[in-house]
Each structure stands twice: as C-alpha cells, then as structure tokens.
C-alpha cells in the first residue's frame, strides 16, 4: 500500500527536521555569539532539557536563528498535513467508515496550521497584551490539537490492530499509546500552570521549570513520529 510507504518516509522527516532546527538554534545562540548583531540575544552555555536555561522561542527568534527555525517549521507543517491525510487514507483502506477518520484529519491539520501561525509571528514584537495572549493561545492550540490528533490515531490503529497485524509492529504501537498517555497527563497537569502570567506560583519561580518542560515536551511530541517510522513494517 503506497500510503504506508509515504507515511513511513514522511514521519522520519517530521522528527528530524524540527529536532535539528531547534537544536541548531540552541547551538548558534550559545556557541556562535559573533553571528548575532544584537548582543542581548546571546545566551551562554545551557542544556535547557535539564536546566531550563532558555525557552525554544528565546533561542529561535533572534536573527540569524529564525533563518533556520522558520523555514524548518513551515516544511514540518506541510509534512504534517500530508502525514494526516495519508493516515486517513490508510484508515479508510481498512475501515471505510471508521468513526475517527475525519477527526484525525481535522485536528492534525489544525495543529499544522497553528504551528505555521506561531512560526510566522515568532520574533515580531508588539507591546500589547492582546498580542501576547494571541501568541500564547496559538502555541497552546498547537499542543492541544496535536495531542488530540495523535490520540485519535493510536486509538484508531489499536481498534484495527487485528487487520493491521501484518503491517505494523504491535509493540511499537503500544509504546506510542504509552507516550501519548504520558503527554496527555503532563499537559493536563502543566497547562494550567504554564498559562499563568508571570513566573511565580505559590512562591515558586516557574521560569526554569517552564523552559525545561517546553524542550522535553517538544521532544516527546516529535518522538511520536519517530515511533511511526519504526511501527510500520517494510
């Protein structure tokens, strides 16, 4: 089935492109200071996955980092749209009237659009509370839509696992289900906290926690696509 080959091929790039892009931005802003005309944009050594020393947007929005980040996110958004459409075709092949097939596409494409909008406005500065709220809503929308789409997809494949037995590695599908479950739990616990204005919560400084969570959650979301690559059999 040609769609399976296409999904397998696309999924690995949906993992590689954003992973390389955000970490390239991190390396540029922490190691190649001479490239940044605005000295305030420079960040000294940090490993934000652990210490939360900087947010993804902080490393990606200054020039020249955004020259790497924005094109990479636009390409990723395009690949995401193709990914979700191909997955709908796969579902229809095994169950033409599956109840989740359209939900998979709606939320998947919505997440890709939200990522595109977020990338467009990254680095554009307006000292306006509505604009700041708009950016926060777009970023949260991307996370919510992405996790919903992933949830519907793994639930659909699990319901079709007997028909898919010759096509997928069931163990990898189970790992994807565990990953999505963890992402949901973390989101439910964390979104109310990170949505709070400022960085203080019950006397705790949440700045570094928010940053580390952002990097680790990003890694978890794109790992879903890495697992897709390994789930489908050759």
FIBA-28079 format. One line per 8 residues: number of its first residue (from 1); their letters; for each residue x, y, z of N, C-alpha, C. Coordinates in Angstrom, 2 decimals. Example, Ala and Ser with C-alpha at 12.3 -4.5 7.8 and 13.67 -1.06 7.14 Angstrom:
2
1	AS	13.19,-5.69,7.80,12.30,-4.50,7.80,13.20,-3.30,7.80 | 12.85,-2.25,7.08,13.67,-1.06,7.14,12.90,0.03,7.87
END
This chain:
234
1	XXXXXXXX	0.85,-1.20,0.00,0.00,0.00,0.00,0.88,1.24,0.00 | 0.74,2.08,-1.03,1.64,3.21,-1.22,1.57,4.23,-0.09 | 0.38,4.41,0.51,0.24,5.39,1.59,1.08,5.02,2.81 | 1.20,3.72,3.07,2.01,3.28,4.21,3.47,3.65,3.98 | 3.96,3.44,2.77,5.34,3.81,2.46,5.55,5.31,2.60 | 4.56,6.09,2.16,4.67,7.54,2.25,4.66,8.02,3.70 | 3.78,7.43,4.52,3.73,7.80,5.94,5.04,7.45,6.63 | 5.56,6.29,6.33,6.83,5.86,6.92,7.96,6.82,6.54
9	XXXXXXXX	7.97,7.24,5.28,9.01,8.15,4.81,8.86,9.54,5.41 | 7.62,10.06,5.43,7.38,11.41,5.94,7.64,11.50,7.44 | 7.26,10.46,8.17,7.33,10.52,9.63,8.74,10.75,10.14 | 9.72,10.14,9.51,11.10,10.31,9.99,11.57,11.74,9.79 | 11.10,12.39,8.72,11.47,13.78,8.48,10.74,14.73,9.43 | 9.53,14.36,9.83,8.82,15.19,10.82,9.54,15.16,12.16 | 10.28,14.10,12.41,11.12,14.06,13.61,12.44,14.79,13.40 | 13.11,14.51,12.31,14.46,15.03,12.10,14.48,16.54,11.91
17	XXXXXXXX	13.59,17.07,11.06,13.67,18.50,10.71,13.49,19.41,11.92 | 12.42,19.28,12.72,12.30,20.17,13.88,13.36,19.90,14.95 | 13.76,18.63,15.12,14.78,18.33,16.12,16.10,19.01,15.76 | 16.50,18.88,14.51,17.75,19.51,14.07,17.62,21.03,14.13 | 16.47,21.56,13.73,16.29,23.00,13.67,16.40,23.66,15.05 | 15.65,23.15,16.04,15.66,23.80,17.34,17.02,23.64,18.03 | 17.67,22.51,17.83,18.97,22.32,18.46,20.07,23.09,17.73 | 19.90,23.31,16.43,20.82,24.19,15.71,20.71,25.61,16.22
25	XXXXXXXX	19.48,26.07,16.44,19.27,27.41,17.01,19.91,27.52,18.38 | 19.77,26.47,19.19,20.38,26.46,20.52,21.90,26.56,20.43 | 22.49,25.79,19.52,23.95,25.81,19.36,24.41,27.17,18.85 | 23.68,27.74,17.90,24.06,29.04,17.35,24.07,30.12,18.42 | 23.01,30.18,19.21,22.87,31.29,20.16,23.76,31.13,21.39 | 24.22,29.90,21.65,25.09,29.69,22.81,26.56,29.57,22.45 | 26.87,29.24,21.19,28.26,28.98,20.83,28.83,29.93,19.77 | 27.98,30.50,18.93,28.45,31.35,17.83,27.96,32.78,18.04
33	XXXXXXXX	28.46,33.39,19.09,27.99,34.71,19.50,28.28,35.79,18.46 | 29.34,35.61,17.69,29.72,36.63,16.72,28.70,36.78,15.59 | 27.80,35.80,15.43,26.79,35.87,14.38,25.62,36.76,14.75 | 25.50,37.13,16.02,24.33,37.86,16.49,24.65,39.34,16.67 | 24.09,40.20,15.82,24.38,41.63,15.90,23.88,42.27,17.19 | 22.80,41.74,17.74,22.28,42.26,18.99,22.86,41.43,20.13 | 23.73,42.01,20.90,24.42,41.26,21.96,23.47,40.77,23.04 | 22.31,41.40,23.16,21.33,40.98,24.16,20.72,39.63,23.83
41	XXXXXXXX	20.86,39.21,22.58,20.29,37.92,22.16,21.18,36.74,22.54 | 22.42,37.02,22.93,23.38,35.96,23.22,23.00,35.22,24.51 | 23.13,33.91,24.46,22.92,33.07,25.64,24.19,32.27,25.86 | 24.64,32.23,27.11,25.82,31.42,27.42,25.39,29.98,27.69 | 26.32,29.12,27.90,26.07,27.68,27.91,24.86,27.29,28.76 | 24.00,26.47,28.16,22.86,25.91,28.87,22.46,24.61,28.19 | 21.92,23.70,28.95,21.31,22.48,28.40,19.86,22.50,28.85 | 19.01,23.20,28.10,17.66,23.51,28.58,16.77,22.31,28.82
49	XXXXXXXX	17.10,21.16,28.25,16.30,19.96,28.52,16.34,19.60,30.01 | 17.42,20.02,30.68,17.57,19.73,32.11,17.49,20.98,32.97 | 18.23,22.04,32.57,18.31,23.21,33.46,17.30,24.30,33.11 | 16.63,24.19,31.96,15.63,25.20,31.61,16.23,26.59,31.45 | 17.46,26.64,30.96,18.15,27.92,30.87,17.62,28.86,29.81 | 16.83,28.37,28.88,16.24,29.22,27.84,15.05,28.50,27.24 | 14.09,29.26,26.74,12.95,28.67,26.05,13.32,28.43,24.60 | 12.52,27.63,23.92,12.76,27.38,22.50,12.63,28.68,21.71
57	XXXXXXXX	11.60,29.47,22.01,11.41,30.72,21.28,12.56,31.70,21.54 | 13.13,31.67,22.73,14.26,32.56,23.05,15.47,32.24,22.19 | 15.68,30.98,21.86,16.82,30.59,21.03,16.51,30.74,19.54 | 15.21,30.72,19.16,14.84,30.68,17.75,14.47,32.04,17.16 | 14.05,32.99,18.00,13.52,34.23,17.43,14.55,35.27,17.00 | 15.76,35.34,17.58,16.70,36.37,17.12,17.32,36.02,15.77 | 17.73,37.06,15.05,18.49,36.85,13.82,19.91,36.43,14.20 | 20.52,35.41,13.57,20.04,34.66,12.39,19.34,33.34,12.71
65	XXXXXXXX	19.03,33.08,13.99,18.41,31.79,14.34,17.10,31.55,13.60 | 16.31,32.62,13.44,15.00,32.42,12.81,15.13,32.03,11.34 | 16.29,32.28,10.73,16.52,31.84,9.36,16.55,30.32,9.26 | 16.88,29.68,10.36,16.85,28.21,10.44,15.48,27.74,10.89 | 14.96,28.36,11.93,13.76,27.87,12.59,12.51,28.00,11.71 | 12.26,29.17,11.17,11.01,29.40,10.45,10.86,28.50,9.21 | 11.85,28.44,8.31,11.70,27.52,7.18,11.50,26.07,7.61 | 12.20,25.67,8.67,12.07,24.29,9.15,10.65,24.02,9.64
73	XXXXXXXX	10.04,24.99,10.34,8.68,24.80,10.83,7.67,24.82,9.70 | 7.91,25.64,8.67,7.00,25.66,7.52,7.03,24.32,6.79 | 8.23,23.78,6.62,8.36,22.47,5.98,7.70,21.40,6.84 | 7.92,21.47,8.15,7.31,20.50,9.07,5.79,20.56,9.01 | 5.23,21.78,8.95,3.78,21.94,8.87,3.23,21.30,7.60 | 3.92,21.51,6.48,3.50,20.91,5.21,3.52,19.38,5.31 | 4.60,18.85,5.89,4.72,17.40,6.03,3.65,16.86,6.98 | 3.31,17.60,8.02,2.27,17.18,8.95,0.92,17.04,8.23
81	XXXXXXXX	0.61,18.01,7.38,-0.65,17.94,6.64,-0.69,16.69,5.77 | 0.42,16.43,5.07,0.50,15.23,4.24,0.39,13.97,5.09 | 1.03,13.99,6.25,1.03,12.83,7.17,-0.40,12.48,7.57 | -1.16,13.47,8.00,-2.50,13.18,8.49,-3.44,12.77,7.36 | -3.27,13.35,6.19,-4.10,12.95,5.05,-3.80,11.51,4.63 | -2.54,11.14,4.59,-2.17,9.77,4.23,-2.69,8.78,5.27 | -2.65,9.17,6.53,-3.16,8.28,7.58,-4.67,8.07,7.45 | -5.38,9.12,7.05,-6.82,8.93,6.81,-7.04,7.92,5.69
89	XXXXXXXX	-6.24,7.98,4.64,-6.38,7.02,3.54,-6.11,5.59,4.02 | -5.13,5.46,4.91,-4.82,4.13,5.45,-6.00,3.60,6.26 | -6.57,4.45,7.10,-7.71,4.05,7.91,-8.88,3.64,7.01 | -9.13,4.43,5.96,-10.24,4.13,5.06,-10.03,2.81,4.32 | -8.78,2.48,4.06,-8.47,1.22,3.38,-8.90,0.02,4.22 | -8.72,0.13,5.53,-9.05,-0.99,6.42,-10.46,-0.88,7.01 | -10.98,0.34,7.08,-12.34,0.53,7.59,-12.86,1.84,7.02 | -13.60,1.75,5.93,-14.02,2.93,5.18,-14.83,3.91,6.02
97	XXXXXXXX	-15.60,3.41,6.96,-16.50,4.27,7.74,-16.07,4.41,9.20 | -14.78,4.30,9.45,-14.32,4.41,10.84,-14.71,5.76,11.43 | -15.21,5.75,12.65,-15.76,6.96,13.26,-14.72,8.05,13.54 | -13.45,7.70,13.60,-12.43,8.69,13.94,-11.68,9.25,12.73 | -11.94,8.74,11.54,-11.08,9.07,10.40,-11.06,10.57,10.11 | -12.20,11.25,10.21,-12.24,12.68,9.93,-11.68,13.51,11.08 | -11.88,13.04,12.31,-11.33,13.75,13.46,-9.81,13.78,13.41 | -9.22,12.67,12.95,-7.77,12.60,12.81,-7.27,13.72,11.91
105	XXXXXXXX	-7.94,13.91,10.78,-7.53,14.94,9.81,-7.79,16.34,10.34 | -8.97,16.57,10.92,-9.33,17.90,11.39,-8.32,18.42,12.41 | -8.07,17.60,13.43,-7.16,18.05,14.49,-5.71,18.05,14.03 | -5.34,17.09,13.17,-3.98,17.05,12.67,-3.64,18.27,11.83 | -4.52,18.62,10.90,-4.28,19.80,10.06,-4.38,21.07,10.88 | -5.28,21.12,11.85,-5.38,22.30,12.73,-4.07,22.52,13.48 | -3.43,21.44,13.92,-2.15,21.58,14.63,-1.08,22.12,13.69 | -1.08,21.67,12.43,-0.11,22.14,11.45,-0.31,23.63,11.17
113	XXXXXXXX	-1.56,24.05,11.06,-1.86,25.47,10.82,-1.42,26.32,12.00 | -1.69,25.84,13.22,-1.28,26.57,14.41,0.24,26.71,14.48 | 0.97,25.65,14.09,2.43,25.72,14.08,2.91,26.75,13.06 | 2.27,26.81,11.91,2.63,27.79,10.89,2.40,29.22,11.39 | 1.24,29.46,11.99,0.92,30.79,12.51,1.91,31.20,13.60 | 2.21,30.26,14.49,3.19,30.53,15.55,4.54,30.91,14.96 | 4.96,30.20,13.94,6.26,30.47,13.31,6.28,31.83,12.63 | 5.17,32.20,11.98,5.09,33.49,11.30,5.28,34.64,12.28
121	XXXXXXXX	4.63,34.55,13.43,4.66,35.66,14.38,5.85,35.60,15.35 | 6.61,34.52,15.31,7.78,34.42,16.19,8.78,35.52,15.85 | 9.18,36.27,16.86,10.16,37.33,16.67,9.56,38.69,16.39 | 8.25,38.73,16.08,7.58,40.02,15.86,7.16,40.56,17.21 | 7.61,41.75,17.53,7.40,42.30,18.86,6.36,43.41,18.84 | 5.33,43.25,19.66,4.33,44.29,19.90,4.11,44.36,21.40 | 4.21,45.55,21.94,3.98,45.71,23.38,2.49,45.85,23.62 | 1.80,44.71,23.45,0.35,44.71,23.52,-0.10,43.42,24.20
129	XXXXXXXX	-0.94,43.56,25.22,-1.38,42.39,25.99,-2.18,41.42,25.13 | -3.01,41.95,24.22,-3.80,41.08,23.36,-2.90,40.25,22.45 | -1.86,40.87,21.92,-0.92,40.16,21.04,-0.21,39.05,21.81 | 0.20,39.34,23.05,0.86,38.33,23.86,-0.09,37.17,24.15 | -1.36,37.50,24.42,-2.36,36.45,24.66,-2.59,35.64,23.40 | -2.62,36.31,22.25,-2.81,35.64,20.98,-1.71,34.62,20.73 | -0.45,34.99,20.95,0.67,34.06,20.76,0.58,32.87,21.70 | 0.17,33.14,22.95,0.06,32.05,23.92,-1.05,31.08,23.51
137	XXXXXXXX	-2.17,31.63,23.03,-3.30,30.79,22.62,-2.92,29.93,21.41 | -2.19,30.51,20.46,-1.77,29.77,19.28,-0.86,28.60,19.66 | 0.09,28.86,20.56,1.01,27.81,20.98,0.27,26.70,21.71 | -0.64,27.07,22.59,-1.42,26.07,23.31,-2.34,25.30,22.36 | -2.85,26.00,21.35,-3.72,25.34,20.37,-2.95,24.27,19.60 | -1.71,24.60,19.24,-0.89,23.61,18.55,-0.72,22.36,19.40 | -0.40,22.55,20.68,-0.19,21.41,21.57,-1.47,20.58,21.71 | -2.59,21.27,21.97,-3.85,20.57,22.20,-4.29,19.81,20.94
145	XXXXXXXX	-4.27,20.49,19.79,-4.69,19.84,18.55,-3.79,18.67,18.20 | -2.49,18.84,18.40,-1.53,17.78,18.08,-1.78,16.54,18.95 | -1.97,16.74,20.23,-2.17,15.60,21.12,-3.51,14.92,20.85 | -4.53,15.71,20.54,-5.83,15.10,20.21,-5.71,14.26,18.95 | -5.03,14.79,17.93,-4.87,14.04,16.68,-4.08,12.75,16.92 | -3.02,12.84,17.69,-2.23,11.65,18.00,-3.06,10.63,18.76 | -3.88,11.11,19.68,-4.72,10.21,20.47,-5.73,9.47,19.60 | -6.40,10.21,18.72,-7.36,9.58,17.82,-6.67,8.56,16.90
153	XXXXXXXX	-5.46,8.89,16.47,-4.77,8.00,15.54,-4.39,6.68,16.21 | -3.79,6.75,17.40,-3.39,5.50,18.06,-4.62,4.70,18.48 | -5.69,5.40,18.88,-6.92,4.70,19.24,-7.51,3.98,18.03 | -7.43,4.63,16.88,-7.94,4.03,15.64,-7.13,2.79,15.25 | -5.81,2.93,15.27,-4.98,1.79,14.90,-5.12,0.64,15.90 | -5.31,0.98,17.16,-5.49,-0.08,18.16,-6.81,-0.83,17.90 | -7.83,-0.10,17.49,-9.11,-0.75,17.19,-9.03,-1.61,15.94 | -8.05,-1.31,15.08,-7.87,-2.07,13.84,-6.67,-3.02,13.90
161	XXXXXXXX	-6.15,-3.26,15.10,-4.89,-3.99,15.22,-4.93,-5.38,14.61 | -6.08,-6.03,14.64,-6.16,-7.38,14.04,-6.01,-7.32,12.53 | -6.58,-6.29,11.91,-6.46,-6.12,10.47,-5.06,-5.63,10.08 | -4.40,-4.93,11.01,-3.09,-4.34,10.73,-1.93,-5.23,11.13 | -2.25,-6.41,11.63,-1.22,-7.27,12.22,-0.05,-7.54,11.28 | -0.31,-7.63,9.99,0.76,-7.91,9.02,1.49,-6.66,8.56 | 1.02,-5.51,9.03,1.59,-4.25,8.56,2.36,-3.48,9.62 | 2.00,-3.68,10.88,2.64,-2.89,11.93,3.24,-3.78,13.02
169	XXXXXXXX	4.15,-3.18,13.75,4.72,-3.80,14.94,3.86,-3.40,16.13 | 3.10,-4.34,16.66,2.16,-4.04,17.74,2.87,-3.49,18.97 | 4.09,-3.96,19.24,4.83,-3.46,20.40,5.11,-1.97,20.29 | 5.45,-1.51,19.08,5.71,-0.09,18.87,4.41,0.70,19.01 | 3.30,0.14,18.53,2.00,0.80,18.70,1.69,0.97,20.18 | 1.96,-0.05,20.98,1.72,0.04,22.42,2.61,1.11,23.05 | 3.85,1.23,22.57,4.75,2.27,23.08,4.19,3.65,22.73 | 3.65,3.79,21.53,3.04,5.06,21.13,1.85,5.40,22.02
177	XXXXXXXX	1.07,4.40,22.36,-0.07,4.63,23.25,0.41,5.11,24.61 | 1.47,4.50,25.12,2.04,4.93,26.41,2.56,6.36,26.31 | 3.26,6.66,25.21,3.80,8.01,25.02,2.69,9.05,25.00 | 1.65,8.79,24.21,0.54,9.74,24.12,-0.15,9.90,25.47 | -0.29,8.81,26.21,-0.90,8.88,27.55,-0.09,9.77,28.47 | 1.23,9.64,28.42,2.12,10.48,29.25,1.98,11.94,28.84 | 1.94,12.20,27.53,1.81,13.58,27.04,0.50,14.20,27.51 | -0.57,13.41,27.50,-1.87,13.91,27.95,-1.82,14.25,29.44
185	XXXXXXXX	-1.27,13.34,30.23,-1.20,13.55,31.68,-0.37,14.79,32.01 | 0.78,14.89,31.36,1.66,16.05,31.60,0.96,17.34,31.18 | 0.25,17.31,30.05,-0.44,18.50,29.58,-1.54,18.93,30.55 | -2.32,17.97,31.00,-3.42,18.29,31.93,-2.89,18.91,33.22 | -1.76,18.40,33.68,-1.17,18.92,34.92,-0.48,20.27,34.69 | 0.18,20.41,33.56,1.08,21.55,33.34,0.44,22.76,32.70 | -0.50,22.57,31.77,-1.06,23.71,31.04,-1.66,24.76,31.96 | -2.43,24.39,32.99,-2.93,25.45,33.88,-1.82,26.24,34.56
193	XXXXXXXX	-0.68,25.59,34.82,0.43,26.26,35.49,1.18,27.17,34.53 | 1.53,26.64,33.35,2.32,27.45,32.42,1.50,28.55,31.78 | 0.17,28.46,31.86,-0.68,29.51,31.31,-0.78,30.72,32.22 | -0.33,30.57,33.45,-0.39,31.68,34.39,0.54,32.81,33.94 | 0.10,34.06,34.06,1.00,35.17,33.74,2.13,35.24,34.76 | 3.31,35.62,34.31,4.44,35.69,35.22,5.03,34.32,35.48 | 5.96,34.29,36.40,6.68,33.04,36.68,6.59,32.61,38.14 | 5.68,33.21,38.89,5.55,32.86,40.30,4.27,32.07,40.53
201	XXXXXXXX	4.41,30.95,41.26,3.26,30.12,41.59,3.46,29.58,43.00 | 2.63,30.02,43.92,2.72,29.60,45.32,4.12,29.83,45.89 | 4.72,30.92,45.46,6.04,31.27,45.97,7.20,30.64,45.23 | 6.93,29.83,44.20,8.00,29.17,43.44,8.23,29.90,42.12 | 9.49,30.00,41.74,9.84,30.57,40.46,9.72,29.48,39.39 | 8.79,29.67,38.48,8.49,28.63,37.49,9.23,28.82,36.17 | 10.04,29.84,36.06,10.69,30.16,34.79,11.46,28.97,34.22 | 12.36,28.41,35.03,13.21,27.32,34.53,12.41,26.04,34.33
209	XXXXXXXX	11.40,25.82,35.18,10.53,24.66,35.01,9.78,24.74,33.69 | 9.24,25.91,33.36,8.52,26.09,32.10,9.41,25.83,30.90 | 10.62,26.35,30.97,11.54,26.18,29.84,11.93,24.72,29.64 | 12.30,24.04,30.72,12.69,22.63,30.62,11.51,21.79,30.13 | 10.33,22.08,30.66,9.13,21.35,30.23,8.88,21.55,28.74 | 9.08,22.78,28.26,8.86,23.07,26.85,9.76,22.22,25.95 | 11.05,22.15,26.30,12.00,21.37,25.50,11.69,19.87,25.55 | 11.42,19.37,26.75,11.16,17.94,26.91,9.83,17.54,26.27
217	XXXXXXXX	8.84,18.42,26.36,7.54,18.11,25.77,7.64,18.12,24.25 | 8.38,19.09,23.74,8.65,19.13,22.30,9.28,17.81,21.83 | 10.25,17.32,22.58,10.91,16.07,22.23,9.93,14.90,22.26 | 9.05,14.90,23.25,8.05,13.84,23.35,7.09,13.86,22.18 | 6.64,15.06,21.78,5.68,15.18,20.67,6.27,14.68,19.37 | 7.51,15.05,19.05,8.09,14.62,17.77,8.57,13.17,17.82 | 8.81,12.63,19.03,9.17,11.21,19.14,8.03,10.32,18.65 | 6.80,10.82,18.75,5.64,10.10,18.22,5.88,9.73,16.76
225	XXXXXXXX	6.47,10.65,15.99,6.69,10.42,14.56,7.88,9.52,14.32 | 8.86,9.58,15.19,9.97,8.63,15.10,9.47,7.21,15.30 | 8.57,7.03,16.26,7.98,5.72,16.51,7.13,5.25,15.33 | 6.49,6.20,14.64,5.72,5.84,13.44,6.61,5.18,12.41 | 7.81,5.73,12.25,8.77,5.17,11.28,9.08,3.71,11.60 | 9.25,3.40,12.87,9.59,2.04,13.28,8.37,1.14,13.40 | 7.18,1.74,13.51,5.97,0.92,13.70,5.58,0.18,12.43 | 5.67,0.87,11.28,5.26,0.23,10.05,6.33,-0.72,9.55
233	XX	5.92,-1.90,9.21,6.86,-2.91,8.71,7.22,-2.59,7.27 | 8.39,-3.06,6.84,8.79,-2.86,5.46,7.97,-3.77,4.54
END
